Amino acid sequence: MTSKRDQQTVYQTVKRIPPGCVATYGQVADLSNAPGRARWVGYLLRQSPPEEKLPWHRVVNAKGRISFPEGSEKHTMQRRLLEEEGVVFTQGVIDLKQFQWIFSLPDWLFGPPPE
């Protein structure tokens, strides 16, 4: 069982991912002080209430792929949202060296850029 505070930490981390960047589930877990809990992060994102307004689409798996089944409505939606932000897919994969969010202290202190 996790606390509401733990969940909010994950939500705040995801909200800080800037447009045009992605983070992996493991990266979000690490930055949320929950190392090794990538699957838990995925679970929280799936269960997050709409009022949180999370940019969930910016979280992908460690291989730079969307975790929803290819061809599914959620996969198509996530890919479209990322492409609208300028994220490029090559054969279904995002180049993490180019698009992965590099955490910085100003990001954390001042929050996400305005969208």
Beta strands, then each sheet from edge to edge (+ up, - down):
strand 1: 23-24
strand 2: 59-60
strand 3: 89-90
strand 4: 93-94
sheet 1: 1+ 2+
sheet 2: 3+ 4-
end
